[in-house]
């Protein structure tokens, strides 16, 4: 499934609209999202890629997450390690999900900025598939 969203960036009162794309796979106790967005950066091509996982309360790892540098995050196959970590709550303040993410903008990742399409970014989607399989296995192993 492809979702297109528009992100509004404001600076000095000006609005610049940037298009982003999201592909999402929902599994029982988690989902994984691949995002593609554009950000000009000097002479480099503007393509940026991220992989995110949302882990829900019924997943066996949910209560084990503390921060982006904990043993749970370190055990997951995230390109360059977890570089984003956020706990989400519902309207009643109850834990709703833990979001973790990685980016493809590290030293040595210049090739990813050239990937303009899903077809170009097969290695990003391969990483996302590996994360899905890992989260499935870790949830299955505990049951």
N, CA, C and O atoms as a DFTB+ gen file, in Angstrom:
572 C
 N C O
     1  1       0.849      -1.165       0.000
     2  2       0.000       0.000       0.000
     3  2       0.898       1.232       0.000
     4  3       1.870       1.287       0.754
     5  1       0.591       2.201      -0.819
     6  2       1.357       3.432      -0.900
     7  2       0.511       4.559      -0.348
     8  3      -0.620       4.775      -0.783
     9  1       1.071       5.275       0.616
    10  2       0.417       6.470       1.138
    11  2       1.245       7.660       0.744
    12  3       2.470       7.630       0.860
    13  1       0.614       8.690       0.288
    14  2       1.328       9.928       0.018
    15  2       0.833      10.966       1.014
    16  3      -0.368      11.147       1.210
    17  1       1.769      11.626       1.622
    18  2       1.426      12.683       2.556
    19  2       2.195      13.931       2.176
    20  3       3.239      13.865       1.526
    21  1       1.674      15.047       2.582
    22  2       2.336      16.317       2.349
    23  2       2.802      16.843       3.700
    24  3       2.023      16.928       4.649
    25  1       4.061      17.189       3.774
    26  2       4.632      17.722       4.997
    27  2       4.837      19.218       4.805
    28  3       5.404      19.654       3.803
    29  1       4.369      20.000       5.773
    30  2       4.521      21.445       5.691
    31  2       5.722      21.859       6.524
    32  3       5.788      21.567       7.718
    33  1       6.656      22.530       5.902
    34  2       7.803      23.075       6.602
    35  2       7.673      24.586       6.583
    36  3       7.481      25.183       5.524
    37  1       7.777      25.201       7.741
    38  2       7.669      26.653       7.787
    39  2       8.997      27.236       8.229
    40  3       9.661      26.708       9.121
    41  1       9.358      28.295       7.613
    42  2      10.572      29.013       7.957
    43  2      10.419      30.439       7.481
    44  3      10.128      30.677       6.309
    45  1      10.613      31.392       8.380
    46  2      10.468      32.806       8.051
    47  2       9.094      33.105       7.464
    48  3       8.964      33.986       6.614
    49  1       8.072      32.384       7.906
    50  2       6.722      32.636       7.432
    51  2       6.404      32.019       6.082
    52  3       5.252      32.056       5.651
    53  1       7.392      31.454       5.404
    54  2       7.159      30.820       4.106
    55  2       6.775      29.369       4.318
    56  3       7.233      28.724       5.262
    57  1       5.930      28.860       3.432
    58  2       5.543      27.450       3.503
    59  2       6.092      26.732       2.284
    60  3       5.855      27.128       1.143
    61  1       6.829      25.669       2.555
    62  2       7.337      24.805       1.490
    63  2       6.712      23.439       1.695
    64  3       6.805      22.858       2.776
    65  1       6.081      22.935       0.664
    66  2       5.433      21.637       0.762
    67  2       6.338      20.589       0.134
    68  3       6.763      20.723      -1.013
    69  1       6.626      19.547       0.900
    70  2       7.445      18.444       0.409
    71  2       6.606      17.182       0.394
    72  3       5.883      16.891       1.347
    73  1       6.708      16.448      -0.677
    74  2       5.971      15.197      -0.791
    75  2       6.761      14.076      -0.137
    76  3       7.988      14.029      -0.225
    77  1       6.040      13.171       0.521
    78  2       6.673      11.976       1.067
    79  2       5.800      10.776       0.720
    80  3       4.603      10.907       0.464
    81  1       6.426       9.615       0.719
    82  2       5.720       8.378       0.441
    83  2       5.938       7.438       1.613
    84  3       7.002       7.436       2.233
    85  1       4.912       6.631       1.913
    86  2       5.002       5.637       2.978
    87  2       4.425       4.325       2.492
    88  3       3.385       4.280       1.835
    89  1       5.131       3.257       2.835
    90  2       4.649       1.904       2.588
    91  2       4.571       1.230       3.946
    92  3       5.513       1.321       4.733
    93  1       3.470       0.557       4.234
    94  2       3.224       0.033       5.585
    95  2       2.777      -1.420       5.517
    96  3       1.951      -1.792       4.683
    97  1       3.341      -2.244       6.415
    98  2       2.891      -3.620       6.603
    99  2       2.498      -3.778       8.063
   100  3       3.284      -3.489       8.965
   101  1       1.268      -4.244       8.286
   102  2       0.775      -4.446       9.653
   103  2       0.776      -5.930       9.954
   104  3       0.188      -6.728       9.224
   105  1       1.438      -6.286      11.029
   106  2       1.424      -7.645      11.555
   107  2       0.638      -7.584      12.862
   108  3       0.261      -6.494      13.293
   109  1       0.384      -8.712      13.496
   110  2      -0.456      -8.747      14.684
   111  2      -0.118      -7.731      15.763
   112  3      -0.980      -6.940      16.145
   113  1       1.108      -7.731      16.262
   114  2       1.467      -6.885      17.399
   115  2       2.463      -5.785      17.049
   116  3       3.082      -5.193      17.932
   117  1       2.613      -5.517      15.755
   118  2       3.515      -4.450      15.319
   119  2       3.229      -4.098      13.863
   120  3       2.505      -4.815      13.171
   121  1       3.790      -3.013      13.416
   122  2       3.790      -2.696      11.992
   123  2       5.138      -2.080      11.638
   124  3       5.834      -1.543      12.500
   125  1       5.494      -2.164      10.365
   126  2       6.733      -1.597       9.869
   127  2       6.388      -0.675       8.710
   128  3       5.571      -1.005       7.849
   129  1       7.030       0.491       8.708
   130  2       6.781       1.516       7.705
   131  2       8.105       1.919       7.062
   132  3       9.094       2.163       7.754
   133  1       8.113       1.985       5.741
   134  2       9.253       2.532       4.996
   135  2       8.808       3.891       4.474
   136  3       7.738       4.018       3.880
   137  1       9.640       4.908       4.700
   138  2       9.303       6.246       4.207
   139  2      10.366       6.725       3.226
   140  3      11.552       6.419       3.357
   141  1       9.908       7.473       2.255
   142  2      10.776       8.135       1.275
   143  2      10.342       9.587       1.229
   144  3       9.158       9.884       1.074
   145  1      11.287      10.478       1.363
   146  2      10.981      11.903       1.330
   147  2      12.138      12.643       0.691
   148  3      13.216      12.082       0.493
   149  1      11.909      13.904       0.372
   150  2      12.903      14.694      -0.333
   151  2      13.406      15.838       0.536
   152  3      12.625      16.545       1.171
   153  1      14.720      16.005       0.552
   154  2      15.325      17.152       1.228
   155  2      16.610      17.495       0.487
   156  3      17.571      16.725       0.505
   157  1      16.621      18.652      -0.165
   158  2      17.854      19.071      -0.832
   159  2      18.982      19.215       0.188
   160  3      18.770      19.683       1.307
   161  1      20.179      18.806      -0.215
   162  2      21.324      18.865       0.690
   163  2      22.591      19.060      -0.138
   164  3      23.267      18.094      -0.493
   165  1      22.898      20.295      -0.437
   166  2      24.104      20.590      -1.205
   167  2      24.073      19.955      -2.574
   168  3      23.085      20.058      -3.301
   169  1      25.163      19.298      -2.918
   170  2      25.284      18.668      -4.234
   171  2      24.699      17.265      -4.281
   172  3      24.627      16.657      -5.349
   173  1      24.280      16.747      -3.127
   174  2      23.745      15.375      -3.068
   175  2      22.321      15.324      -3.617
   176  3      21.575      16.296      -3.503
   177  1      21.944      14.187      -4.215
   178  2      20.531      14.020      -4.607
   179  2      19.636      14.133      -3.366
   180  3      20.098      13.869      -2.256
   181  1      18.370      14.517      -3.532
   182  2      17.519      14.855      -2.384
   183  2      16.777      13.695      -1.715
   184  3      16.046      13.928      -0.753
   185  1      16.934      12.469      -2.183
   186  2      16.137      11.352      -1.664
   187  2      16.602      10.928      -0.273
   188  3      17.795      10.746      -0.031
   189  1      15.630      10.774       0.643
   190  2      15.914      10.332       2.009
   191  2      15.011       9.144       2.325
   192  3      13.847       9.125       1.925
   193  1      15.543       8.149       3.043
   194  2      14.831       6.916       3.359
   195  2      14.908       6.634       4.848
   196  3      15.932       6.886       5.484
   197  1      13.817       6.107       5.406
   198  2      13.766       5.682       6.805
   199  2      12.951       4.396       6.902
   200  3      12.084       4.131       6.068
   201  1      13.240       3.606       7.925
   202  2      12.423       2.444       8.278
   203  2      12.018       2.632       9.729
   204  3      12.859       2.901      10.588
   205  1      10.713       2.488      10.002
   206  2      10.175       2.617      11.352
   207  2       9.420       1.351      11.725
   208  3       8.838       0.685      10.868
   209  1       9.435       1.029      13.003
   210  2       8.591      -0.050      13.526
   211  2       7.770       0.519      14.668
   212  3       8.279       1.263      15.507
   213  1       6.509       0.165      14.690
   214  2       5.615       0.497      15.802
   215  2       5.310      -0.815      16.504
   216  3       4.695      -1.711      15.925
   217  1       5.738      -0.924      17.745
   218  2       5.524      -2.140      18.519
   219  2       4.384      -1.862      19.488
   220  3       4.418      -0.885      20.237
   221  1       3.377      -2.726      19.470
   222  2       2.170      -2.521      20.272
   223  2       2.250      -3.269      21.602
   224  3       3.053      -4.192      21.741
   225  1       1.429      -2.882      22.582
   226  2       1.523      -3.436      23.939
   227  2       1.467      -4.962      24.047
   228  3       2.031      -5.521      24.987
   229  1       0.811      -5.644      23.126
   230  2       0.717      -7.101      23.233
   231  2       1.963      -7.824      22.714
   232  3       2.093      -9.035      22.895
   233  1       2.874      -7.096      22.074
   234  2       4.121      -7.720      21.610
   235  2       4.986      -8.019      22.826
   236  3       5.060      -7.216      23.755
   237  1       5.633      -9.167      22.818
   238  2       6.414      -9.593      23.987
   239  2       7.588      -8.665      24.303
   240  3       8.063      -8.655      25.439
   241  1       8.058      -7.906      23.355
   242  2       9.164      -6.980      23.617
   243  2       8.715      -5.637      24.187
   244  3       9.534      -4.874      24.700
   245  1       7.420      -5.346      24.099
   246  2       6.927      -3.997      24.405
   247  2       7.447      -3.461      25.738
   248  3       7.967      -2.346      25.785
   249  1       7.320      -4.223      26.810
   250  2       7.716      -3.743      28.139
   251  2       9.227      -3.729      28.352
   252  3       9.709      -3.241      29.374
   253  1       9.964      -4.259      27.397
   254  2      11.416      -4.335      27.552
   255  2      12.154      -3.129      26.976
   256  3      13.344      -2.947      27.235
   257  1      11.448      -2.301      26.190
   258  2      12.087      -1.125      25.597
   259  2      12.275      -0.039      26.650
   260  3      11.350       0.270      27.401
   261  1      13.476       0.538      26.704
   262  2      13.741       1.650      27.621
   263  2      14.132       2.901      26.839
   264  3      13.631       3.992      27.112
   265  1      15.036       2.737      25.858
   266  2      15.494       3.862      25.048
   267  2      16.164       3.320      23.792
   268  3      16.247       2.107      23.597
   269  1      16.638       4.221      22.946
   270  2      17.221       3.820      21.664
   271  2      18.523       3.040      21.813
   272  3      18.980       2.408      20.861
   273  1      19.117       3.079      22.992
   274  2      20.427       2.439      23.179
   275  2      20.350       1.188      24.041
   276  3      21.383       0.634      24.419
   277  1      19.141       0.735      24.355
   278  2      19.017      -0.436      25.231
   279  2      19.310      -1.724      24.461
   280  3      19.480      -1.715      23.242
   281  1      19.363      -2.825      25.204
   282  2      19.695      -4.118      24.600
   283  2      18.656      -4.574      23.582
   284  3      18.996      -5.229      22.597
   285  1      17.389      -4.229      23.817
   286  2      16.334      -4.645      22.879
   287  2      16.540      -3.957      21.532
   288  3      16.540      -4.607      20.487
   289  1      16.715      -2.639      21.567
   290  2      16.935      -1.913      20.311
   291  2      18.201      -2.395      19.616
   292  3      18.227      -2.546      18.395
   293  1      19.236      -2.633      20.387
   294  2      20.505      -3.091      19.808
   295  2      20.388      -4.457      19.163
   296  3      21.176      -4.789      18.278
   297  1      19.418      -5.259      19.589
   298  2      19.256      -6.610      19.048
   299  2      18.466      -6.639      17.744
   300  3      18.370      -7.687      17.105
   301  1      17.902      -5.510      17.345
   302  2      17.070      -5.480      16.144
   303  2      17.887      -5.065      14.920
   304  3      18.786      -4.232      15.031
   305  1      17.581      -5.641      13.754
   306  2      18.330      -5.314      12.541
   307  2      17.880      -3.974      11.952
   308  3      17.037      -3.919      11.057
   309  1      18.460      -2.908      12.475
   310  2      18.134      -1.551      12.021
   311  2      19.398      -0.963      11.390
   312  3      20.453      -0.943      12.023
   313  1      19.298      -0.492      10.166
   314  2      20.447       0.043       9.429
   315  2      21.122       1.166      10.230
   316  3      20.521       2.212      10.476
   317  1      22.351       0.938      10.623
   318  2      23.079       1.952      11.393
   319  2      22.629       2.055      12.838
   320  3      23.065       2.952      13.559
   321  1      21.761       1.147      13.271
   322  2      21.227       1.183      14.638
   323  2      19.997       2.069      14.735
   324  3      19.663       2.800      13.802
   325  1      19.333       1.992      15.870
   326  2      18.130       2.802      16.103
   327  2      18.545       4.258      16.290
   328  3      19.335       4.580      17.178
   329  1      18.006       5.129      15.446
   330  2      18.307       6.562      15.544
   331  2      17.076       7.381      15.924
   332  3      17.147       8.603      16.052
   333  1      15.944       6.692      16.103
   334  2      14.711       7.370      16.538
   335  2      13.990       6.461      17.506
   336  3      13.860       5.262      17.262
   337  1      13.515       7.031      18.614
   338  2      12.803       6.263      19.635
   339  2      11.728       7.162      20.233
   340  3      12.017       8.281      20.659
   341  1      10.493       6.679      20.265
   342  2       9.391       7.474      20.812
   343  2       8.348       6.545      21.422
   344  3       7.947       5.556      20.807
   345  1       7.909       6.875      22.647
   346  2       6.792       6.155      23.265
   347  2       5.531       6.954      22.991
   348  3       5.491       8.165      23.210
   349  1       4.495       6.265      22.508
   350  2       3.216       6.906      22.202
   351  2       2.163       6.436      23.208
   352  3       2.179       5.285      23.644
   353  1       1.250       7.339      23.572
   354  2       0.151       7.004      24.468
   355  2      -1.170       7.324      23.778
   356  3      -1.221       8.124      22.844
   357  1      -2.239       6.684      24.256
   358  2      -3.561       6.963      23.697
   359  2      -4.161       8.183      24.398
   360  3      -3.489       8.832      25.199
   361  1      -5.414       8.492      24.099
   362  2      -6.073       9.670      24.673
   363  2      -6.226       9.601      26.184
   364  3      -6.373      10.631      26.842
   365  1      -6.193       8.392      26.736
   366  2      -6.307       8.218      28.186
   367  2      -4.947       8.177      28.877
   368  3      -4.869       7.991      30.091
   369  1      -3.880       8.350      28.105
   370  2      -2.545       8.322      28.673
   371  2      -1.956       6.936      28.828
   372  3      -0.877       6.782      29.399
   373  1      -2.656       5.916      28.321
   374  2      -2.154       4.539      28.394
   375  2      -1.162       4.291      27.253
   376  3      -1.341       4.828      26.160
   377  1      -0.124       3.490      27.489
   378  2       0.833       3.182      26.420
   379  2       0.133       2.593      25.193
   380  3      -0.666       1.663      25.312
   381  1       0.439       3.141      24.017
   382  2      -0.196       2.687      22.783
   383  2       0.790       2.007      21.839
   384  3       0.445       1.031      21.173
   385  1       2.008       2.519      21.781
   386  2       3.027       1.910      20.927
   387  2       4.385       2.492      21.270
   388  3       4.509       3.544      21.897
   389  1       5.386       1.768      20.834
   390  2       6.755       2.264      20.869
   391  2       7.196       2.332      19.422
   392  3       7.104       1.348      18.688
   393  1       7.670       3.483      19.021
   394  2       8.126       3.690      17.653
   395  2       9.655       3.770      17.666
   396  3      10.249       4.553      18.407
   397  1      10.259       2.953      16.839
   398  2      11.700       3.019      16.653
   399  2      11.977       3.208      15.173
   400  3      11.180       2.794      14.332
   401  1      13.083       3.819      14.856
   402  2      13.384       4.049      13.457
   403  2      14.869       4.134      13.189
   404  3      15.683       4.328      14.092
   405  1      15.195       3.982      11.917
   406  2      16.574       4.152      11.471
   407  2      16.550       4.965      10.186
   408  3      15.532       5.058       9.500
   409  1      17.701       5.550       9.883
   410  2      17.800       6.360       8.672
   411  2      18.939       5.848       7.795
   412  3      19.780       5.059       8.224
   413  1      18.934       6.316       6.580
   414  2      19.931       5.907       5.589
   415  2      20.747       7.133       5.172
   416  3      21.011       7.355       3.990
   417  1      21.136       7.919       6.175
   418  2      21.898       9.141       5.930
   419  2      23.219       9.165       6.674
   420  3      23.736      10.238       6.987
   421  1      23.770       7.998       6.959
   422  2      25.034       7.907       7.691
   423  2      26.223       8.105       6.750
   424  3      26.078       8.067       5.529
   425  1      27.379       8.315       7.331
   426  2      28.606       8.366       6.567
   427  2      28.717       7.075       5.761
   428  3      28.625       5.982       6.318
   429  1      28.912       7.200       4.475
   430  2      28.992       6.033       3.609
   431  2      27.663       5.626       2.991
   432  3      27.609       4.666       2.222
   433  1      26.586       6.345       3.315
   434  2      25.251       6.015       2.794
   435  2      24.840       6.861       1.593
   436  3      23.658       6.905       1.252
   437  1      25.781       7.525       0.952
   438  2      25.433       8.437      -0.142
   439  2      24.605       7.775      -1.234
   440  3      23.768       8.431      -1.855
   441  1      24.824       6.484      -1.477
   442  2      24.085       5.816      -2.561
   443  2      22.576       5.856      -2.336
   444  3      21.809       5.888      -3.298
   445  1      22.143       5.854      -1.075
   446  2      20.706       5.867      -0.790
   447  2      20.045       7.168      -1.243
   448  3      18.863       7.171      -1.588
   449  1      20.789       8.267      -1.246
   450  2      20.203       9.539      -1.684
   451  2      19.927       9.545      -3.182
   452  3      19.243      10.434      -3.688
   453  1      20.455       8.561      -3.885
   454  2      20.190       8.436      -5.323
   455  2      18.964       7.580      -5.613
   456  3      18.490       7.561      -6.749
   457  1      18.440       6.876      -4.623
   458  2      17.290       5.987      -4.820
   459  2      15.999       6.808      -4.816
   460  3      15.521       7.227      -3.762
   461  1      15.447       7.028      -5.998
   462  2      14.275       7.886      -6.138
   463  2      12.948       7.126      -6.098
   464  3      11.892       7.737      -5.936
   465  1      12.992       5.793      -6.246
   466  2      11.759       5.009      -6.298
   467  2      11.878       3.779      -5.395
   468  3      12.964       3.411      -4.949
   469  1      10.737       3.166      -5.144
   470  2      10.711       1.916      -4.388
   471  2      11.570       0.863      -5.085
   472  3      12.274       0.090      -4.435
   473  1      11.503       0.844      -6.393
   474  2      12.270      -0.135      -7.157
   475  2      13.778       0.100      -7.010
   476  3      14.559      -0.851      -6.988
   477  1      14.176       1.353      -6.911
   478  2      15.593       1.674      -6.691
   479  2      16.048       1.228      -5.309
   480  3      17.193       0.810      -5.134
   481  1      15.159       1.314      -4.331
   482  2      15.497       1.116      -2.917
   483  2      15.250      -0.312      -2.443
   484  3      14.798      -0.518      -1.317
   485  1      15.536      -1.290      -3.278
   486  2      15.281      -2.678      -2.884
   487  2      16.030      -3.060      -1.608
   488  3      15.526      -3.862      -0.822
   489  1      17.202      -2.513      -1.389
   490  2      17.951      -2.859      -0.173
   491  2      17.280      -2.296       1.076
   492  3      17.365      -2.904       2.143
   493  1      16.617      -1.151       0.966
   494  2      15.875      -0.586       2.103
   495  2      14.703      -1.504       2.440
   496  3      14.462      -1.804       3.610
   497  1      13.982      -1.943       1.428
   498  2      12.839      -2.835       1.654
   499  2      13.286      -4.220       2.126
   500  3      12.570      -4.884       2.876
   501  1      14.456      -4.650       1.689
   502  2      15.013      -5.905       2.198
   503  2      15.310      -5.770       3.701
   504  3      15.046      -6.693       4.472
   505  1      15.859      -4.619       4.110
   506  2      16.103      -4.368       5.534
   507  2      14.791      -4.371       6.316
   508  3      14.723      -4.920       7.416
   509  1      13.749      -3.758       5.749
   510  2      12.443      -3.716       6.416
   511  2      11.882      -5.133       6.563
   512  3      11.312      -5.476       7.598
   513  1      12.045      -5.947       5.526
   514  2      11.567      -7.333       5.595
   515  2      12.317      -8.105       6.673
   516  3      11.716      -8.900       7.396
   517  1      13.622      -7.878       6.786
   518  2      14.411      -8.538       7.830
   519  2      13.925      -8.123       9.222
   520  3      13.857      -8.949      10.132
   521  1      13.592      -6.856       9.379
   522  2      13.055      -6.371      10.659
   523  2      11.709      -7.028      10.965
   524  3      11.457      -7.428      12.102
   525  1      10.851      -7.138       9.962
   526  2       9.551      -7.795      10.140
   527  2       9.746      -9.238      10.617
   528  3       9.119      -9.672      11.583
   529  1      10.612      -9.963       9.935
   530  2      10.851     -11.357      10.313
   531  2      11.422     -11.455      11.729
   532  3      11.051     -12.354      12.483
   533  1      12.307     -10.552      12.090
   534  2      12.893     -10.549      13.429
   535  2      11.827     -10.271      14.494
   536  3      11.779     -10.954      15.517
   537  1      10.979      -9.278      14.256
   538  2       9.934      -8.953      15.236
   539  2       8.912     -10.081      15.349
   540  3       8.400     -10.347      16.437
   541  1       8.614     -10.741      14.242
   542  2       7.721     -11.908      14.286
   543  2       8.340     -13.005      15.133
   544  3       7.677     -13.573      16.002
   545  1       9.598     -13.304      14.887
   546  2      10.295     -14.383      15.591
   547  2      10.398     -14.075      17.095
   548  3      10.161     -14.952      17.925
   549  1      10.744     -12.852      17.436
   550  2      10.883     -12.507      18.863
   551  2       9.537     -12.573      19.579
   552  3       9.480     -12.904      20.764
   553  1       8.453     -12.259      18.866
   554  2       7.122     -12.358      19.467
   555  2       6.713     -13.831      19.576
   556  3       6.133     -14.241      20.581
   557  1       7.009     -14.611      18.562
   558  2       6.665     -16.039      18.529
   559  2       7.453     -16.812      19.581
   560  3       6.898     -17.673      20.262
   561  1       8.755     -16.506      19.717
   562  2       9.614     -17.218      20.659
   563  2       9.140     -17.088      22.097
   564  3       9.324     -18.003      22.900
   565  1       8.538     -15.967      22.421
   566  2       8.111     -15.730      23.789
   567  2       6.769     -16.384      24.116
   568  3       6.405     -16.512      25.285
   569  1       6.044     -16.791      23.094
   570  2       4.711     -17.391      23.318
   571  2       4.784     -18.902      23.414
   572  3       3.760     -19.559      23.599
